[in-house]
Amino acid sequence: MPACVVHTYANHASKLTSRFGLPRELIRDVSGQVAFEEEMAKLKPLRVSDQDISDASVKLVTNHTSAFADQRIVAQRHQVSIVLFSIFLFIIHSFLLTLFSCRFASSPSPR
């Protein structure tokens, strides 16, 4: 009987939220403009002028490399999206109310 070889592919995606502390459920399905995208067999962390993005990239690439050290990495992708949002603060009867407003997409972006 011939030998059987099984290949299993998995997509290990990681996402970061904004530095503004927006609730995840608010920004999960919003539309955004892709500011940067790179796909290669092996990525190096991004080095951009925004230190938060650079730090997050280092963290993601390092975690991905160590978490899947026993697996063959076929491809990696960086994608930085810009999402427009507004924060409204209201004071009503001595209570502070925070309202977030995001531009929603007609359909969720691919994950």
Stockholm file with secondary structure:
# STOCKHOLM 1.0

chainA/1-111         MPACVVHTYANHASKLTSRFGLPRELIRDVSGQVAFEEEMAKLKPLRVSDQDISDASVKLVTNHTSAFADQRIVAQRHQVSIVLFSIFLFIIHSFLLTLFSCRFASSPSPR
#=GR chainA/1-111 SS CCCCCCCCCCCCCCCCCCTTCCCHHHHTTBCCEEEEEEEESSCCCCCCSCHHHHHHHHHHHHHHHHHTTTSCCCCEEEEEEECCEEEEEEEETTEEEEEEEECBCSSCCCC
#=GC SS_cons         CCCCCCCCCCCCCCCCCCTTCCCHHHHTTBCCEEEEEEEESSCCCCCCSCHHHHHHHHHHHHHHHHHTTTSCCCCEEEEEEECCEEEEEEEETTEEEEEEEECBCSSCCCC
//
